[in-house]
Amino acid sequence: LEAITKWECKQVGKEASLFQCEPMTGRTHQIRVHLAEMGHPILVDRQYAKRFRSNFLSRRPLLHAQKIETSHFSVEAPLPEDFQEALSWIES
């Protein structure tokens, strides 16, 4: 099955980068798989980033749905605190 993800690198750090991704198809774990295949796995993704190591500690993979839209509604969510900490870590 084909899976298409639009992506843009928003910030580059020594050990990690920030990507904005938009899945164009709805495949399971699509963004996680595509970023890992590009050599930029999601931080703390224990399934798709096994061969990558980082010094950032978190209890969950750092993947966040900033905005979800359908023809009936649109929902936006601010960045969680641990995500903001990760952005500070990337900048340092």
Sequence and secondary structure as in RCSB ss.txt:
>XXXX:A:sequence
LEAITKWECKQVGKEASLFQCEPMTGRTHQIRVHLAEMGHPILVDRQYAKRFRSNFLSRRPLLHAQKIETSHFSV
EAPLPEDFQEALSWIES
>XXXX:A:secstr
    EEEEEEEE SS EEEEEEESS  TTHHHHHHHHTT   TT TTT TT   S   SS      EEE SS EE
E    HHHHHHHHHHH 
